[in-house]
Amino acid sequence: MVDFVSHVLWGYVCFHSFTDWPLYVFFGLLPDLIFSVPSVFTMLKYRRTLKWRLPHEEASKIPEFVLVRKTYWTAHSLLLIALLVVAAAVLAPAAAAPVAGGMLLHFALDVFTHKDGMAGQKPLYPLSQFKVVGATHWSNRRFLLVDYALLAGALVLMALKII
């Protein structure tokens, strides 16, 4: 949940000067929204029988967890972003920039802040199994302090009309 809030706030900070900033924020959340559907159903199904954070080896034996991981990697893939940007450019040209901006911001934040997340980011999934392991995890208390301090500072600067 904290990750969602950070994505929303950074999306707002980065794109607040655009009239369609809500679209940027929505598309900045889209990878996590896509991933959340199978995650929620899997958590509900296994809430009493398994710990949610299973080692990769154990989780890879449970079909629902495999689906969750594949959905995560697909939703956070540069290939999906490219496909959605092209589709938006063809079908709704005005939405192409919000799709690209929001989803690329999401990707940029996650690639550095998802250490150990779903066994690493796979930016070219499903064509490549290449993994990028982030520098820290977004739930690290020190990182959260820095993240929210930067966000608070940016929001203050926005309120003062400096940025």
Secondary structure, 3 states (H helix, E strand, C coil): CHHHHHHHHHHHHHHCCCCCHHHHHHHHHHHHHHHHHHHHHHHHHHCCCCCCCCCHHHHCCCHHHHHHHHHHHHHCCHHHHHHHHHHHHHHCHHHHHHHHHHHHHHHHHHHHHECCHHHCECCCCCCCCCCECCCCECCCHHHHHHHHHHHHHHHHHHHCCCC
